[in-house]
Every structure is written in structure tokens, then in C-alpha cells.
């Protein structure tokens, strides 16, 4: 489910900093140690509390004594991977390497999702905000929030980034058109879902079966979650209403 795996970003210099903790695989930690050439790792900044970004924190804390660990708090989740977590919040500036980054809260994919912005180079460390050649999964039943995600994309477009260094997939150069396509794609999906609800296709299962026809079972679970995320947004926009498992149009 993570495509070709996931990236962590090591910023060397005066304050060696790792962005995302990975999964604690010994080979990953060995290659970080090698790149540090004997310098101690100063800190780890985690983009969000999904296992592929955070679960390596305990192993890193053990192998890199003295490293500090930062993320935006998500109290129900953060205990899962114990490390001496310190809080980050929107707008914080963090000294990293030989420069500094600004914390940008970008909820949607996860409520605690952060990106890290380097103003001088207009580069965004994007976590799971954007994946080249793919859309981003919004898990409705696991604290995903599509309206928040759309607002986060708009917030990042306003920064006018020239590149995004993501946690999955290749570097996204000239990301604004990619982000705009995400918004367009979400808008089109929303219209398709509204049309189906209008025609009496009223459950996430039935809607996903039409929109994502032919997916494997594992991917269909995600497709249903995406449809659920859309329906929750549409309900908040007062365009549909939920009765038990079915969703209905709100008559004007
Ligand atoms: Zn994630």
C-alpha cells in the first residue's frame, strides 16, 4: 500500500535532522548512521502518525541516543510508538541542518499531518500530502477528512512551491499544476457521487462498485473509504443526508 516504499529525508550540517522516522528497519538505520559519518543525529521530525512514517521512532531513539523527536500531537495515536515526543504546531520554525524550516499543518490524510517548508528554496517536505502519478488516500473511518485535505492543498498552492519532496514516489517538480489537478479530481468525483446518489445508488459500497469497478478487494476497501470521505464532506456541505447506511439528496 506504500507503492515503492517510503522515503525519509536526512538534512546534514550543523543540526543533523531526519524527516520521518521510517519503520525501524535495521538497514535504514544503518544507512542513516553511515550518512552521518559519526556525527550524532540531533532530531527527527515526523510528518504524521501512520506506521510507515512513525513506527521507526523507538528503534531510532535506541540507536541514536540524544536525538530529539518532534511531531504534532495526536494523543490517541502517539503512544503506539513511544519516543520522547515533543510538540510541533503550525508556524513553528525549526532549525535543521544549516538552515531552518517552517511547520505547515496540513490535515486531511491524517489530523496531525505536517509539511515542512523551506522558504529560501521554496521546497516543501510534503509527507503524504501529494504523490506523483497518484491521488492521496483519505481514510474516512480513520480520521481522514476530505474538506480539511482540500483546504490543505489550497494552503500549499498559496505558498507557490517549486518542488515537493514526498514520502512516497519521486520528487514533484513544479507541483502547483499537480495540486490543482488534485482539486479538480476531487471536484469531479464529488459531482459523480452526487449524480449516483441522485439516481438512488446510496451506499458507499454501491457507489464504489460503480466508480472503481474492477479493483482488487484490498483496493476496494480503500475506494469505499474514499467514497465515505466524499459523503461526509457532502453532508457537511448540506448536500446529502445520511439515514442508517444510505445517503440521500437534500431537496432544495
Ligand atoms: Zn500516511
py3Dmol code that shows the C-alpha trace and the ligand (Angstrom):
import py3Dmol

protein = """\
ATOM      1  CA  UNK A   1       0.000   0.000   0.000  1.00  0.00           C
ATOM      2  CA  UNK A   2       3.022   2.334   0.114  1.00  0.00           C
ATOM      3  CA  UNK A   3       3.893   1.968  -3.581  1.00  0.00           C
ATOM      4  CA  UNK A   4       7.648   1.579  -3.926  1.00  0.00           C
ATOM      5  CA  UNK A   5       8.201   2.034  -0.174  1.00  0.00           C
ATOM      6  CA  UNK A   6       8.750   5.287   1.644  1.00  0.00           C
ATOM      7  CA  UNK A   7      11.379   7.982   1.811  1.00  0.00           C
ATOM      8  CA  UNK A   8      12.854   9.692   4.810  1.00  0.00           C
ATOM      9  CA  UNK A   9      14.938  12.842   4.277  1.00  0.00           C
ATOM     10  CA  UNK A  10      18.222  13.408   6.100  1.00  0.00           C
ATOM     11  CA  UNK A  11      19.377  17.033   6.312  1.00  0.00           C
ATOM     12  CA  UNK A  12      23.055  17.108   7.213  1.00  0.00           C
ATOM     13  CA  UNK A  13      25.040  20.081   8.526  1.00  0.00           C
ATOM     14  CA  UNK A  14      25.160  21.750  11.912  1.00  0.00           C
ATOM     15  CA  UNK A  15      21.896  20.198  13.150  1.00  0.00           C
ATOM     16  CA  UNK A  16      21.529  16.782  11.502  1.00  0.00           C
ATOM     17  CA  UNK A  17      17.800  16.226  11.106  1.00  0.00           C
ATOM     18  CA  UNK A  18      15.777  13.317   9.843  1.00  0.00           C
ATOM     19  CA  UNK A  19      12.323  13.966   8.376  1.00  0.00           C
ATOM     20  CA  UNK A  20      10.116  10.945   9.126  1.00  0.00           C
ATOM     21  CA  UNK A  21      11.219   8.020  11.222  1.00  0.00           C
ATOM     22  CA  UNK A  22      10.515   5.203   8.745  1.00  0.00           C
ATOM     23  CA  UNK A  23       9.739   1.769  10.123  1.00  0.00           C
ATOM     24  CA  UNK A  24      12.887   0.993  12.110  1.00  0.00           C
ATOM     25  CA  UNK A  25      14.318  -1.406   9.557  1.00  0.00           C
ATOM     26  CA  UNK A  26      17.953  -2.058  10.611  1.00  0.00           C
ATOM     27  CA  UNK A  27      19.259  -1.374   7.088  1.00  0.00           C
ATOM     28  CA  UNK A  28      17.551   2.006   7.045  1.00  0.00           C
ATOM     29  CA  UNK A  29      19.056   2.988  10.390  1.00  0.00           C
ATOM     30  CA  UNK A  30      22.487   1.710   9.279  1.00  0.00           C
ATOM     31  CA  UNK A  31      22.388   3.894   6.176  1.00  0.00           C
ATOM     32  CA  UNK A  32      21.413   6.932   8.254  1.00  0.00           C
ATOM     33  CA  UNK A  33      24.373   6.252  10.589  1.00  0.00           C
ATOM     34  CA  UNK A  34      26.647   5.912   7.564  1.00  0.00           C
ATOM     35  CA  UNK A  35      25.470   9.210   6.052  1.00  0.00           C
ATOM     36  CA  UNK A  36      26.015  10.957   9.400  1.00  0.00           C
ATOM     37  CA  UNK A  37      29.714   9.935   9.364  1.00  0.00           C
ATOM     38  CA  UNK A  38      29.941   9.761  13.144  1.00  0.00           C
ATOM     39  CA  UNK A  39      28.010  12.962  13.812  1.00  0.00           C
ATOM     40  CA  UNK A  40      25.124  12.403  16.236  1.00  0.00           C
ATOM     41  CA  UNK A  41      21.593  12.744  14.852  1.00  0.00           C
ATOM     42  CA  UNK A  42      20.126  15.854  16.501  1.00  0.00           C
ATOM     43  CA  UNK A  43      16.416  15.399  15.809  1.00  0.00           C
ATOM     44  CA  UNK A  44      13.654  13.598  13.991  1.00  0.00           C
ATOM     45  CA  UNK A  45      10.608  15.456  12.621  1.00  0.00           C
ATOM     46  CA  UNK A  46       7.650  13.185  11.904  1.00  0.00           C
ATOM     47  CA  UNK A  47       5.028  14.232   9.338  1.00  0.00           C
ATOM     48  CA  UNK A  48       2.180  12.146  10.804  1.00  0.00           C
ATOM     49  CA  UNK A  49       1.340   9.151  12.953  1.00  0.00           C
ATOM     50  CA  UNK A  50       0.900   6.497  10.249  1.00  0.00           C
ATOM     51  CA  UNK A  51       3.093   3.469  10.818  1.00  0.00           C
ATOM     52  CA  UNK A  52       5.285   3.917   7.733  1.00  0.00           C
ATOM     53  CA  UNK A  53       6.330   7.379   8.971  1.00  0.00           C
ATOM     54  CA  UNK A  54       6.436   6.936  12.731  1.00  0.00           C
ATOM     55  CA  UNK A  55       6.870   3.313  13.781  1.00  0.00           C
ATOM     56  CA  UNK A  56      10.666   3.508  13.438  1.00  0.00           C
ATOM     57  CA  UNK A  57      10.909   6.091  16.231  1.00  0.00           C
ATOM     58  CA  UNK A  58      11.545   3.668  19.142  1.00  0.00           C
ATOM     59  CA  UNK A  59      14.332   1.888  17.221  1.00  0.00           C
ATOM     60  CA  UNK A  60      15.877   5.228  16.198  1.00  0.00           C
ATOM     61  CA  UNK A  61      15.698   6.503  19.786  1.00  0.00           C
ATOM     62  CA  UNK A  62      17.624   3.429  20.884  1.00  0.00           C
ATOM     63  CA  UNK A  63      20.288   3.615  18.151  1.00  0.00           C
ATOM     64  CA  UNK A  64      20.651   7.433  18.142  1.00  0.00           C
ATOM     65  CA  UNK A  65      20.794   8.440  21.816  1.00  0.00           C
ATOM     66  CA  UNK A  66      20.355  12.158  22.353  1.00  0.00           C
ATOM     67  CA  UNK A  67      18.164  12.651  19.279  1.00  0.00           C
ATOM     68  CA  UNK A  68      15.009  14.682  19.947  1.00  0.00           C
ATOM     69  CA  UNK A  69      11.669  13.661  18.470  1.00  0.00           C
ATOM     70  CA  UNK A  70       9.067  16.113  17.220  1.00  0.00           C
ATOM     71  CA  UNK A  71       5.565  15.880  15.758  1.00  0.00           C
ATOM     72  CA  UNK A  72       2.155  17.482  16.061  1.00  0.00           C
ATOM     73  CA  UNK A  73       0.437  15.702  18.962  1.00  0.00           C
ATOM     74  CA  UNK A  74      -2.290  13.160  18.203  1.00  0.00           C
ATOM     75  CA  UNK A  75      -2.805  11.857  21.739  1.00  0.00           C
ATOM     76  CA  UNK A  76      -4.811   8.723  20.854  1.00  0.00           C
ATOM     77  CA  UNK A  77      -2.101   7.604  18.437  1.00  0.00           C
ATOM     78  CA  UNK A  78       1.228   8.827  19.728  1.00  0.00           C
ATOM     79  CA  UNK A  79       1.579   6.222  22.490  1.00  0.00           C
ATOM     80  CA  UNK A  80       1.676   3.484  19.907  1.00  0.00           C
ATOM     81  CA  UNK A  81       5.327   4.240  19.078  1.00  0.00           C
ATOM     82  CA  UNK A  82       6.945   5.510  22.242  1.00  0.00           C
ATOM     83  CA  UNK A  83       9.742   8.036  21.938  1.00  0.00           C
ATOM     84  CA  UNK A  84      10.335  11.259  23.909  1.00  0.00           C
ATOM     85  CA  UNK A  85       7.882  13.179  21.690  1.00  0.00           C
ATOM     86  CA  UNK A  86       7.938  16.977  21.780  1.00  0.00           C
ATOM     87  CA  UNK A  87       5.120  19.001  20.183  1.00  0.00           C
ATOM     88  CA  UNK A  88       5.179  20.971  16.918  1.00  0.00           C
ATOM     89  CA  UNK A  89       2.473  23.423  15.863  1.00  0.00           C
ATOM     90  CA  UNK A  90       1.520  25.479  12.808  1.00  0.00           C
ATOM     91  CA  UNK A  91       4.033  28.251  12.129  1.00  0.00           C
ATOM     92  CA  UNK A  92       6.838  26.902  14.335  1.00  0.00           C
ATOM     93  CA  UNK A  93      10.306  27.478  12.978  1.00  0.00           C
ATOM     94  CA  UNK A  94      12.728  24.602  13.396  1.00  0.00           C
ATOM     95  CA  UNK A  95      16.479  24.915  12.881  1.00  0.00           C
ATOM     96  CA  UNK A  96      17.633  21.983  10.737  1.00  0.00           C
ATOM     97  CA  UNK A  97      20.965  21.241   9.052  1.00  0.00           C
ATOM     98  CA  UNK A  98      22.408  24.707   8.326  1.00  0.00           C
ATOM     99  CA  UNK A  99      19.054  26.355   7.738  1.00  0.00           C
ATOM    100  CA  UNK A 100      15.516  26.367   9.109  1.00  0.00           C
ATOM    101  CA  UNK A 101      12.073  25.082   8.168  1.00  0.00           C
ATOM    102  CA  UNK A 102       8.577  26.321   8.945  1.00  0.00           C
ATOM    103  CA  UNK A 103       5.905  23.920  10.158  1.00  0.00           C
ATOM    104  CA  UNK A 104       2.760  23.869   7.984  1.00  0.00           C
ATOM    105  CA  UNK A 105      -0.226  21.998   9.425  1.00  0.00           C
ATOM    106  CA  UNK A 106      -1.886  20.151   6.538  1.00  0.00           C
ATOM    107  CA  UNK A 107      -4.616  17.885   7.969  1.00  0.00           C
ATOM    108  CA  UNK A 108      -6.816  15.672   5.802  1.00  0.00           C
ATOM    109  CA  UNK A 109      -4.853  12.489   5.138  1.00  0.00           C
ATOM    110  CA  UNK A 110      -4.344  12.415   8.925  1.00  0.00           C
ATOM    111  CA  UNK A 111      -5.335  15.034  11.533  1.00  0.00           C
ATOM    112  CA  UNK A 112      -1.734  15.546  12.713  1.00  0.00           C
ATOM    113  CA  UNK A 113      -0.246  15.803   9.217  1.00  0.00           C
ATOM    114  CA  UNK A 114       2.563  18.338   8.887  1.00  0.00           C
ATOM    115  CA  UNK A 115       4.604  19.569   5.966  1.00  0.00           C
ATOM    116  CA  UNK A 116       7.918  21.400   6.416  1.00  0.00           C
ATOM    117  CA  UNK A 117       8.560  24.495   4.308  1.00  0.00           C
ATOM    118  CA  UNK A 118      11.974  25.809   3.251  1.00  0.00           C
ATOM    119  CA  UNK A 119      11.308  29.361   2.149  1.00  0.00           C
ATOM    120  CA  UNK A 120      14.702  30.146   0.544  1.00  0.00           C
ATOM    121  CA  UNK A 121      14.389  27.296  -1.956  1.00  0.00           C
ATOM    122  CA  UNK A 122      10.553  27.216  -1.977  1.00  0.00           C
ATOM    123  CA  UNK A 123      10.785  23.492  -1.218  1.00  0.00           C
ATOM    124  CA  UNK A 124       8.152  21.602   0.732  1.00  0.00           C
ATOM    125  CA  UNK A 125       8.817  18.368   2.575  1.00  0.00           C
ATOM    126  CA  UNK A 126       5.371  17.038   1.822  1.00  0.00           C
ATOM    127  CA  UNK A 127       4.888  13.777   3.770  1.00  0.00           C
ATOM    128  CA  UNK A 128       1.758  12.208   2.306  1.00  0.00           C
ATOM    129  CA  UNK A 129       0.202  15.433   1.012  1.00  0.00           C
ATOM    130  CA  UNK A 130       0.948  14.577  -2.619  1.00  0.00           C
ATOM    131  CA  UNK A 131       2.205  11.531  -4.526  1.00  0.00           C
ATOM    132  CA  UNK A 132       3.354  11.855  -8.112  1.00  0.00           C
ATOM    133  CA  UNK A 133       1.082   9.977 -10.519  1.00  0.00           C
ATOM    134  CA  UNK A 134      -1.409   9.058  -7.812  1.00  0.00           C
ATOM    135  CA  UNK A 135      -4.104  10.547  -5.646  1.00  0.00           C
ATOM    136  CA  UNK A 136      -3.767  10.547  -1.868  1.00  0.00           C
ATOM    137  CA  UNK A 137      -5.844   8.232   0.296  1.00  0.00           C
ATOM    138  CA  UNK A 138      -8.248   9.916   2.731  1.00  0.00           C
ATOM    139  CA  UNK A 139      -9.315   7.223   5.223  1.00  0.00           C
ATOM    140  CA  UNK A 140     -12.807   8.382   6.258  1.00  0.00           C
ATOM    141  CA  UNK A 141     -13.175   5.828   9.055  1.00  0.00           C
ATOM    142  CA  UNK A 142      -9.679   6.548  10.416  1.00  0.00           C
ATOM    143  CA  UNK A 143      -9.764  10.289  10.990  1.00  0.00           C
ATOM    144  CA  UNK A 144      -9.276  11.248   7.341  1.00  0.00           C
ATOM    145  CA  UNK A 145     -11.078  14.465   6.412  1.00  0.00           C
ATOM    146  CA  UNK A 146     -11.584  15.387   2.777  1.00  0.00           C
ATOM    147  CA  UNK A 147     -12.661  19.000   3.368  1.00  0.00           C
ATOM    148  CA  UNK A 148      -9.560  19.522   5.525  1.00  0.00           C
ATOM    149  CA  UNK A 149      -7.413  17.897   2.827  1.00  0.00           C
ATOM    150  CA  UNK A 150      -8.777  20.236   0.145  1.00  0.00           C
ATOM    151  CA  UNK A 151      -8.063  23.229   2.412  1.00  0.00           C
ATOM    152  CA  UNK A 152      -4.516  21.910   2.988  1.00  0.00           C
ATOM    153  CA  UNK A 153      -3.898  21.609  -0.760  1.00  0.00           C
ATOM    154  CA  UNK A 154      -5.122  25.195  -1.234  1.00  0.00           C
ATOM    155  CA  UNK A 155      -2.855  26.347   1.593  1.00  0.00           C
ATOM    156  CA  UNK A 156       0.180  24.735  -0.059  1.00  0.00           C
ATOM    157  CA  UNK A 157      -0.699  26.134  -3.512  1.00  0.00           C
ATOM    158  CA  UNK A 158      -0.659  29.602  -1.905  1.00  0.00           C
ATOM    159  CA  UNK A 159       2.961  29.012  -0.827  1.00  0.00           C
ATOM    160  CA  UNK A 160       3.905  28.644  -4.526  1.00  0.00           C
ATOM    161  CA  UNK A 161       6.307  25.728  -4.015  1.00  0.00           C
ATOM    162  CA  UNK A 162       8.786  24.874  -6.783  1.00  0.00           C
ATOM    163  CA  UNK A 163       9.223  21.316  -5.571  1.00  0.00           C
ATOM    164  CA  UNK A 164       7.754  18.851  -3.128  1.00  0.00           C
ATOM    165  CA  UNK A 165       9.938  16.169  -1.571  1.00  0.00           C
ATOM    166  CA  UNK A 166       7.357  13.496  -0.760  1.00  0.00           C
ATOM    167  CA  UNK A 167       7.391  10.426   1.480  1.00  0.00           C
ATOM    168  CA  UNK A 168       6.323   8.178  -1.411  1.00  0.00           C
ATOM    169  CA  UNK A 169       7.244   8.320  -5.085  1.00  0.00           C
ATOM    170  CA  UNK A 170       9.538  10.680  -6.938  1.00  0.00           C
ATOM    171  CA  UNK A 171      10.236  14.362  -6.302  1.00  0.00           C
ATOM    172  CA  UNK A 172       7.409  16.533  -7.621  1.00  0.00           C
ATOM    173  CA  UNK A 173       8.887  19.409  -9.630  1.00  0.00           C
ATOM    174  CA  UNK A 174       6.534  22.285 -10.470  1.00  0.00           C
ATOM    175  CA  UNK A 175       3.891  20.898  -8.085  1.00  0.00           C
ATOM    176  CA  UNK A 176       1.228  23.613  -8.374  1.00  0.00           C
ATOM    177  CA  UNK A 177      -0.388  22.113 -11.527  1.00  0.00           C
ATOM    178  CA  UNK A 178      -0.325  18.686  -9.822  1.00  0.00           C
ATOM    179  CA  UNK A 179      -2.064  20.140  -6.757  1.00  0.00           C
ATOM    180  CA  UNK A 180      -4.617  21.930  -8.918  1.00  0.00           C
ATOM    181  CA  UNK A 181      -5.365  18.622 -10.672  1.00  0.00           C
ATOM    182  CA  UNK A 182      -5.989  17.059  -7.248  1.00  0.00           C
ATOM    183  CA  UNK A 183      -8.584  19.730  -6.540  1.00  0.00           C
ATOM    184  CA  UNK A 184     -10.194  19.208  -9.947  1.00  0.00           C
ATOM    185  CA  UNK A 185     -10.191  15.436  -9.496  1.00  0.00           C
ATOM    186  CA  UNK A 186     -11.886  15.732  -6.085  1.00  0.00           C
ATOM    187  CA  UNK A 187     -14.459  18.115  -7.520  1.00  0.00           C
ATOM    188  CA  UNK A 188     -15.231  15.724 -10.398  1.00  0.00           C
ATOM    189  CA  UNK A 189     -15.516  12.763  -8.008  1.00  0.00           C
ATOM    190  CA  UNK A 190     -17.879  14.759  -5.836  1.00  0.00           C
ATOM    191  CA  UNK A 191     -20.133  15.503  -8.817  1.00  0.00           C
ATOM    192  CA  UNK A 192     -20.081  11.819  -9.874  1.00  0.00           C
ATOM    193  CA  UNK A 193     -21.024  10.730  -6.352  1.00  0.00           C
ATOM    194  CA  UNK A 194     -23.848  13.275  -6.155  1.00  0.00           C
ATOM    195  CA  UNK A 195     -25.152  12.031  -9.524  1.00  0.00           C
ATOM    196  CA  UNK A 196     -25.156   8.438  -8.291  1.00  0.00           C
ATOM    197  CA  UNK A 197     -26.912   9.358  -5.044  1.00  0.00           C
ATOM    198  CA  UNK A 198     -29.494  11.197  -7.147  1.00  0.00           C
ATOM    199  CA  UNK A 199     -30.012   8.010  -9.177  1.00  0.00           C
ATOM    200  CA  UNK A 200     -30.591   6.017  -5.983  1.00  0.00           C
ATOM    201  CA  UNK A 201     -27.116   4.472  -5.625  1.00  0.00           C
ATOM    202  CA  UNK A 202     -26.956   5.319  -1.961  1.00  0.00           C
ATOM    203  CA  UNK A 203     -24.356   3.343  -0.035  1.00  0.00           C
ATOM    204  CA  UNK A 204     -20.551   3.749  -0.121  1.00  0.00           C
ATOM    205  CA  UNK A 205     -20.281   0.092  -1.225  1.00  0.00           C
ATOM    206  CA  UNK A 206     -22.648   0.532  -4.151  1.00  0.00           C
ATOM    207  CA  UNK A 207     -21.110   3.861  -5.195  1.00  0.00           C
ATOM    208  CA  UNK A 208     -17.562   2.474  -5.013  1.00  0.00           C
ATOM    209  CA  UNK A 209     -18.609  -0.560  -7.062  1.00  0.00           C
ATOM    210  CA  UNK A 210     -19.718   1.783  -9.868  1.00  0.00           C
ATOM    211  CA  UNK A 211     -16.865   4.315  -9.687  1.00  0.00           C
ATOM    212  CA  UNK A 212     -13.993   1.914  -9.037  1.00  0.00           C
ATOM    213  CA  UNK A 213     -15.252  -1.081 -10.991  1.00  0.00           C
ATOM    214  CA  UNK A 214     -12.730  -3.931 -11.239  1.00  0.00           C
ATOM    215  CA  UNK A 215     -10.441  -3.127  -8.309  1.00  0.00           C
ATOM    216  CA  UNK A 216      -8.957  -5.890  -6.164  1.00  0.00           C
ATOM    217  CA  UNK A 217     -10.664  -6.482  -2.795  1.00  0.00           C
ATOM    218  CA  UNK A 218      -7.874  -4.741  -0.863  1.00  0.00           C
ATOM    219  CA  UNK A 219      -8.074  -1.627  -3.034  1.00  0.00           C
ATOM    220  CA  UNK A 220     -11.884  -1.705  -2.944  1.00  0.00           C
ATOM    221  CA  UNK A 221     -11.737  -1.251   0.851  1.00  0.00           C
ATOM    222  CA  UNK A 222      -9.802   1.971   0.236  1.00  0.00           C
ATOM    223  CA  UNK A 223     -12.177   3.012  -2.559  1.00  0.00           C
ATOM    224  CA  UNK A 224     -15.128   2.689  -0.139  1.00  0.00           C
ATOM    225  CA  UNK A 225     -13.234   4.799   2.398  1.00  0.00           C
ATOM    226  CA  UNK A 226     -12.654   7.483  -0.259  1.00  0.00           C
ATOM    227  CA  UNK A 227     -16.355   7.482  -1.170  1.00  0.00           C
ATOM    228  CA  UNK A 228     -17.168   7.710   2.548  1.00  0.00           C
ATOM    229  CA  UNK A 229     -14.842  10.717   2.863  1.00  0.00           C
ATOM    230  CA  UNK A 230     -16.679  12.419  -0.006  1.00  0.00           C
ATOM    231  CA  UNK A 231     -20.109  11.674   1.501  1.00  0.00           C
ATOM    232  CA  UNK A 232     -19.083  13.094   4.881  1.00  0.00           C
ATOM    233  CA  UNK A 233     -17.885  16.266   3.162  1.00  0.00           C
ATOM    234  CA  UNK A 234     -21.124  16.495   1.144  1.00  0.00           C
ATOM    235  CA  UNK A 235     -23.132  16.056   4.337  1.00  0.00           C
ATOM    236  CA  UNK A 236     -21.218  18.921   5.947  1.00  0.00           C
ATOM    237  CA  UNK A 237     -21.891  20.990   2.831  1.00  0.00           C
ATOM    238  CA  UNK A 238     -25.634  20.217   3.378  1.00  0.00           C
ATOM    239  CA  UNK A 239     -25.956  18.483   0.020  1.00  0.00           C
ATOM    240  CA  UNK A 240     -26.723  14.958   1.255  1.00  0.00           C
ATOM    241  CA  UNK A 241     -28.096  13.462   4.438  1.00  0.00           C
ATOM    242  CA  UNK A 242     -27.392  10.083   5.973  1.00  0.00           C
ATOM    243  CA  UNK A 243     -30.089   7.663   7.157  1.00  0.00           C
ATOM    244  CA  UNK A 244     -28.579   4.457   8.549  1.00  0.00           C
ATOM    245  CA  UNK A 245     -26.220   3.149   5.860  1.00  0.00           C
ATOM    246  CA  UNK A 246     -27.797   5.049   2.968  1.00  0.00           C
ATOM    247  CA  UNK A 247     -27.276   8.631   1.825  1.00  0.00           C
ATOM    248  CA  UNK A 248     -29.914  10.807   0.211  1.00  0.00           C
ATOM    249  CA  UNK A 249     -30.011  14.116  -1.612  1.00  0.00           C
ATOM    250  CA  UNK A 250     -31.220  17.072   0.381  1.00  0.00           C
ATOM    251  CA  UNK A 251     -34.111  18.531  -1.545  1.00  0.00           C
ATOM    252  CA  UNK A 252     -33.755  22.283  -2.043  1.00  0.00           C
TER     253      UNK A 252
END
"""
ligand_1 = """\
1
ZN
Zn 0.071 8.311 5.715
"""
view = py3Dmol.view(width=600, height=400)
view.addModel(protein, "pdb")
view.setStyle({"model": 0}, {"cartoon": {"style": "trace"}})
view.addModel(ligand_1, "xyz")
view.setStyle({"model": 1}, {"stick": {}})
view.zoomTo()
view.show()
